[in-house]
Amino acid sequence: MSIESAHTTAVAEPDHILLQARDVEFDWSDLPMHWIPGDPFTTHVFNVLHLLLPAGEDWFVETFKEALPLIEDEKLRDDVAGFIGQEAMHSQSHSGVLEHLKKQGLDPTPFTSQMEWVFFRLLGPRPFTAGRKENYLIERLALIAAIEHITAFLGDWVLNAKGLDRANPHPTMLDLLRWHGSEEVEHRSVAYDLMRYFDKRESRRLRTQLVATPAIVYLWVRGTRFLMANDPELAQWAPHRRKPHLSDYLAAGRRGVLPGPKELAVRMGRYFSRSYHPSQEGSTAQAVAYLASSPAAQAAAR
């Protein structure tokens, strides 16, 4: 896929859609530890999502609930309510993978407990006075907008990742990634619009992205190291081989099973443009089309 979104068919983009949580049902009973065959490294890079997202998305939900009574714009209120419902379902779905990993002998609790501390103690509500309390809320909304930029372009990437298809991943996990990625594309503008509703200054928008990006990269590297070190199926590997290396990532990028460094840099960097808006990332029409055909959504409907 090129750095620009590679949508092969031009489809008219809807002006606005009503966001809603979708019932989905994932069966993890036959999911192997290395669901990308012969590629523990890339498997665990993706598995970091399951470590970060349950606590992170629960924090998104609680923060948006805190903001909801302060929103007077009816359309934005509806979008925020829809975002809350979708993020709650994402958290629940990724938590199911954690339970499966635990049954396979990889206990994620040491890492996920730390993530709960980060999101709910370090970044949770604080007993500030009214003015400082609202400013602290807007600061957290700006952080979420920065993170949602990352999840939006990653969602667009995974929808178009032909290299991932060629790697023959487990179909249920691929469906989870693409279902989640589609909803991230679908609601990609909500966090940004909410931040701008409260604060239109560029300084906060840019400053929070300068915090969010290195923090996400750090947690992702740490999570990959944790999973590789605790994977029982890698117990016989030499310690050096069990550690993820930059060369592993670069090779995965060349194969197209992960977004490469150039693509990440370009798409991360778009947030710093004065003309940036999340609607530039991905295609709502493509996302909605996948959501209509997702095996998990169809299974839940049955």
Backbone torsions as a table, in degrees:
resi	resn	phi	psi	omega
1	MET	NA	140.5	177.9
2	SER	-76.1	170.0	179.1
3	ILE	-62.7	-37.3	173.5
4	GLU	-75.7	152.0	-178.6
5	SER	-58.9	129.3	-174.6
6	ALA	-100.6	77.8	177.7
7	HIS	-96.7	118.4	-170.0
8	THR	-74.9	-24.7	-177.6
9	THR	-122.8	129.1	178.9
10	ALA	-74.6	123.0	179.7
11	VAL	-126.9	137.8	179.9
12	ALA	-62.5	132.0	-179.6
13	GLU	-84.5	132.7	176.7
14	PRO	-67.7	145.1	179.4
15	ASP	-66.4	-42.4	-178.4
16	HIS	-162.1	140.0	176.8
17	ILE	-126.7	152.6	177.6
18	LEU	-79.7	117.3	-178.9
19	LEU	-75.7	137.4	179.0
20	GLN	-149.2	146.9	174.9
21	ALA	-72.8	139.5	179.6
22	ARG	-110.3	135.8	173.4
23	ASP	-69.6	131.5	175.8
24	VAL	-135.0	157.5	-177.6
25	GLU	-141.5	117.2	-179.3
26	PHE	-114.4	132.7	177.9
27	ASP	-105.8	110.7	-176.6
28	TRP	-97.3	8.5	-170.6
29	SER	-60.4	-30.9	-178.4
30	ASP	-110.7	20.1	-179.6
31	LEU	-78.2	119.0	177.8
32	PRO	-75.4	162.4	178.1
33	MET	-57.4	-45.7	179.3
34	HIS	-104.5	88.7	-172.4
35	TRP	-79.6	-7.7	161.9
36	ILE	-101.7	108.6	-170.2
37	PRO	-54.9	129.0	176.1
38	GLY	70.0	15.5	-175.9
39	ASP	-136.9	73.1	179.0
40	PRO	-60.2	-36.4	-176.8
41	PHE	-60.8	-55.1	-177.7
42	THR	-65.6	-37.7	175.3
43	THR	-53.2	-47.7	-175.1
44	HIS	-78.0	-26.1	171.9
45	VAL	-60.0	-44.1	176.3
46	PHE	-69.0	-36.3	-178.4
47	ASN	-64.1	-20.1	175.6
48	VAL	-58.4	-30.0	176.4
49	LEU	-54.1	-41.2	-177.5
50	HIS	-70.3	-25.8	177.2
51	LEU	-75.7	-38.5	-172.7
52	LEU	-88.5	-37.0	-164.7
53	LEU	-75.4	-38.3	-179.3
54	PRO	-56.3	-50.4	178.7
55	ALA	-69.3	-42.9	-177.6
56	GLY	-62.0	-45.0	-177.3
57	GLU	-75.4	-29.8	171.5
58	ASP	-63.1	-36.2	177.0
59	TRP	-67.8	-40.8	174.5
60	PHE	-54.8	-48.8	-176.0
61	VAL	-60.3	-48.5	-178.1
62	GLU	-64.8	-37.2	179.8
63	THR	-68.6	-41.3	178.8
64	PHE	-68.5	-34.8	175.7
65	LYS	-63.1	-34.9	177.4
66	GLU	-66.0	-35.1	-178.4
67	ALA	-81.1	-26.4	-170.3
68	LEU	-53.6	-44.6	-178.8
69	PRO	-66.1	-15.7	-177.2
70	LEU	-91.6	-4.1	-175.5
71	ILE	-93.3	122.3	179.1
72	GLU	-99.6	-17.5	178.8
73	ASP	-75.8	118.1	-172.8
74	GLU	-64.5	-43.7	179.7
75	LYS	-62.1	-44.1	179.3
76	LEU	-64.8	-38.1	177.1
77	ARG	-59.9	-43.0	179.2
78	ASP	-63.6	-41.9	179.5
79	ASP	-63.8	-42.3	-180.0
80	VAL	-65.3	-40.6	178.2
81	ALA	-63.0	-41.7	177.5
82	GLY	-65.6	-40.3	176.6
83	PHE	-58.8	-45.0	-179.9
84	ILE	-58.3	-45.6	-179.5
85	GLY	-63.9	-41.6	-179.9
86	GLN	-67.3	-43.9	-178.3
87	GLU	-65.5	-35.6	177.4
88	ALA	-63.1	-39.5	178.2
89	MET	-68.7	-36.6	176.9
90	HIS	-60.6	-47.1	-179.3
91	SER	-57.7	-45.0	-179.3
92	GLN	-62.7	-41.8	-176.7
93	SER	-67.4	-42.0	179.4
94	HIS	-70.8	-30.1	176.8
95	SER	-62.3	-31.7	177.3
96	GLY	-62.7	-35.0	177.1
97	VAL	-67.2	-38.5	179.3
98	LEU	-60.4	-40.5	177.7
99	GLU	-63.3	-38.9	179.2
100	HIS	-66.9	-42.8	178.0
101	LEU	-59.5	-40.6	-179.5
102	LYS	-62.9	-40.0	178.0
103	LYS	-65.6	-27.3	179.1
104	GLN	-84.9	0.0	176.8
105	GLY	100.4	7.9	177.1
106	LEU	-114.2	99.4	-176.3
107	ASP	-83.3	113.3	-177.2
108	PRO	-83.7	-3.0	-170.1
109	THR	-56.6	-42.7	-179.9
110	PRO	-56.4	-36.3	-179.7
111	PHE	-81.2	-44.8	-176.7
112	THR	-67.0	-30.1	176.1
113	SER	-64.0	-38.2	176.4
114	GLN	-65.7	-38.6	179.4
115	MET	-66.5	-36.9	176.6
116	GLU	-64.1	-37.6	177.0
117	TRP	-65.1	-44.2	-179.1
118	VAL	-59.4	-49.8	-172.2
119	PHE	-79.3	-36.3	-173.0
120	PHE	-103.1	-18.6	174.2
121	ARG	-101.8	-53.8	-178.2
122	LEU	-68.7	-41.9	-175.0
123	LEU	-110.5	9.9	-178.8
124	GLY	-79.3	178.8	179.7
125	PRO	-59.7	150.0	178.7
126	ARG	-131.9	152.9	-175.8
127	PRO	-80.4	61.7	178.4
128	PHE	-84.1	161.7	169.7
129	THR	-70.8	169.1	-168.2
130	ALA	-53.0	-51.3	-176.7
131	GLY	-64.1	-46.1	-180.0
132	ARG	-69.0	-32.1	179.7
133	LYS	-64.4	-43.0	179.8
134	GLU	-68.5	-39.4	178.6
135	ASN	-62.8	-40.2	178.9
136	TYR	-66.2	-36.6	175.9
137	LEU	-62.8	-45.9	-178.8
138	ILE	-64.6	-35.9	177.4
139	GLU	-61.7	-41.7	178.4
140	ARG	-69.5	-36.6	175.7
141	LEU	-63.0	-37.4	178.0
142	ALA	-67.0	-37.6	175.3
143	LEU	-62.6	-42.4	179.6
144	ILE	-64.6	-40.4	177.8
145	ALA	-61.0	-39.6	178.3
146	ALA	-64.8	-43.5	179.2
147	ILE	-66.6	-39.0	-179.2
148	GLU	-66.3	-26.9	172.4
149	HIS	-61.6	-42.8	-179.6
150	ILE	-66.0	-46.1	-178.5
151	THR	-66.3	-30.4	179.6
152	ALA	-68.1	-48.0	-177.9
153	PHE	-73.6	-27.9	173.6
154	LEU	-69.7	-36.6	175.3
155	GLY	-61.9	-42.9	176.7
156	ASP	-63.7	-40.9	179.8
157	TRP	-60.7	-48.0	-173.5
158	VAL	-68.3	-27.9	176.1
159	LEU	-67.4	-24.0	-174.5
160	ASN	-116.3	14.5	-172.3
161	ALA	-84.5	87.6	179.4
162	LYS	-65.6	-32.4	177.8
163	GLY	-62.4	-33.5	177.6
164	LEU	-68.0	-39.7	175.9
165	ASP	-60.7	-42.7	-178.1
166	ARG	-65.3	-25.0	-179.1
167	ALA	-77.6	-4.8	175.6
168	ASN	59.2	53.0	178.6
169	PRO	-70.1	163.6	176.5
170	HIS	-59.6	130.0	-171.9
171	PRO	-62.7	-32.9	-179.4
172	THR	-68.3	-41.0	178.7
173	MET	-67.7	-39.7	177.8
174	LEU	-62.0	-38.4	177.8
175	ASP	-65.3	-42.2	176.8
176	LEU	-57.5	-47.8	-177.9
177	LEU	-62.9	-40.8	-176.9
178	ARG	-79.5	-33.7	173.0
179	TRP	-62.7	-48.9	179.8
180	HIS	-64.2	-45.6	179.0
181	GLY	-59.1	-38.2	179.2
182	SER	-63.8	-42.6	179.5
183	GLU	-70.5	-30.4	174.6
184	GLU	-64.6	-39.9	175.5
185	VAL	-66.7	-42.6	-177.5
186	GLU	-60.2	-42.1	-176.8
187	HIS	-105.7	24.6	-171.0
188	ARG	-63.1	-21.7	-176.4
189	SER	-93.6	-10.9	-169.1
190	VAL	-66.1	-50.5	-177.2
191	ALA	-63.2	-39.6	179.1
192	TYR	-64.6	-46.7	-179.7
193	ASP	-63.9	-35.8	178.8
194	LEU	-67.2	-44.1	176.4
195	MET	-58.5	-46.4	-177.5
196	ARG	-68.1	-25.9	176.2
197	TYR	-62.0	-39.5	-178.6
198	PHE	-90.2	-30.7	-174.4
199	ASP	-153.1	111.4	-178.1
200	LYS	-91.8	2.9	-178.3
201	ARG	-70.0	139.5	177.7
202	GLU	-70.5	-30.3	-172.7
203	SER	-59.9	-45.8	-179.3
204	ARG	-68.7	-41.2	-179.5
205	ARG	-58.2	-47.8	-176.8
206	LEU	-73.5	-39.2	-178.1
207	ARG	-63.6	-42.1	-177.9
208	THR	-69.4	-31.7	175.5
209	GLN	-68.1	-34.3	177.1
210	LEU	-65.8	-22.4	173.8
211	VAL	-86.4	-45.3	-172.0
212	ALA	-66.5	-44.1	-173.7
213	THR	-61.7	-53.8	178.7
214	PRO	-63.8	-31.9	178.6
215	ALA	-64.9	-43.4	178.8
216	ILE	-64.5	-44.3	179.3
217	VAL	-60.5	-44.8	179.8
218	TYR	-60.5	-47.5	-178.3
219	LEU	-66.1	-34.2	-179.4
220	TRP	-68.4	-43.5	177.6
221	VAL	-63.3	-44.9	179.6
222	ARG	-61.2	-41.4	179.8
223	GLY	-65.7	-40.1	178.1
224	THR	-63.8	-43.2	177.0
225	ARG	-60.3	-42.8	179.4
226	PHE	-60.7	-47.2	-177.4
227	LEU	-66.8	-42.4	178.8
228	MET	-64.2	-40.2	-177.8
229	ALA	-69.0	-28.5	-174.4
230	ASN	-107.7	5.8	178.3
231	ASP	-72.6	113.8	-176.9
232	PRO	-64.8	-23.8	-179.9
233	GLU	-78.4	-7.2	176.1
234	LEU	-107.1	11.9	-174.4
235	ALA	-59.9	-28.5	-178.0
236	GLN	-86.6	-6.2	178.6
237	TRP	-72.8	149.2	174.5
238	ALA	-63.6	147.5	-178.1
239	PRO	-52.2	-40.3	-178.8
240	HIS	-64.6	-37.8	-177.8
241	ARG	-71.5	-28.4	-179.3
242	ARG	-76.4	-14.6	178.5
243	LYS	-84.9	132.5	176.3
244	PRO	-70.1	144.0	-178.4
245	HIS	-126.5	157.2	177.6
246	LEU	-56.9	-36.7	179.8
247	SER	-61.9	-33.0	176.5
248	ASP	-63.4	-44.3	-179.8
249	TYR	-65.1	-44.7	-178.8
250	LEU	-62.3	-39.3	178.1
251	ALA	-65.9	-40.0	178.2
252	ALA	-64.9	-37.6	176.4
253	GLY	-63.2	-40.7	178.9
254	ARG	-65.3	-34.0	178.3
255	ARG	-77.3	-13.6	-179.7
256	GLY	81.0	14.3	177.5
257	VAL	-88.6	-12.7	171.1
258	LEU	-136.2	153.5	174.3
259	PRO	-66.2	133.6	-177.0
260	GLY	-73.9	169.1	-175.9
261	PRO	-62.7	-36.8	-179.8
262	LYS	-65.7	-45.0	179.5
263	GLU	-62.8	-43.4	178.7
264	LEU	-60.1	-44.9	-177.8
265	ALA	-63.3	-44.5	-178.7
266	VAL	-65.3	-45.7	-174.9
267	ARG	-75.4	-33.9	171.5
268	MET	-60.6	-43.5	-173.9
269	GLY	-67.2	-20.5	-179.0
270	ARG	-60.4	-29.0	-177.3
271	TYR	-62.8	-23.3	-175.6
272	PHE	-88.2	-0.2	177.0
273	SER	-78.9	140.0	178.3
274	ARG	-65.8	-23.6	-179.7
275	SER	-92.1	7.9	-175.3
276	TYR	-64.1	138.9	163.9
277	HIS	-148.4	141.4	-176.3
278	PRO	-58.6	-22.6	179.7
279	SER	-60.9	-16.7	177.9
280	GLN	-74.3	-14.1	-176.5
281	GLU	-98.0	109.4	172.7
282	GLY	83.2	-178.2	-175.3
283	SER	-126.0	119.6	176.7
284	THR	-61.7	-40.4	-178.9
285	ALA	-61.0	-43.0	178.5
286	GLN	-64.6	-42.5	-179.6
287	ALA	-62.2	-46.6	-179.4
288	VAL	-64.1	-37.3	178.4
289	ALA	-63.0	-41.4	178.5
290	TYR	-66.9	-41.9	-178.4
291	LEU	-61.3	-30.1	178.0
292	ALA	-73.0	-22.4	-175.9
293	SER	-111.0	-0.9	-177.2
294	SER	-57.3	126.8	178.0
295	PRO	-57.0	-35.8	-179.4
296	ALA	-67.5	-40.8	178.2
297	ALA	-66.7	-38.6	178.8
298	GLN	-68.0	-36.5	178.5
299	ALA	-64.8	-41.3	179.1
300	ALA	-65.9	-37.9	179.6
301	ALA	-64.7	-34.0	178.7
302	ARG	-71.7	NA	NA
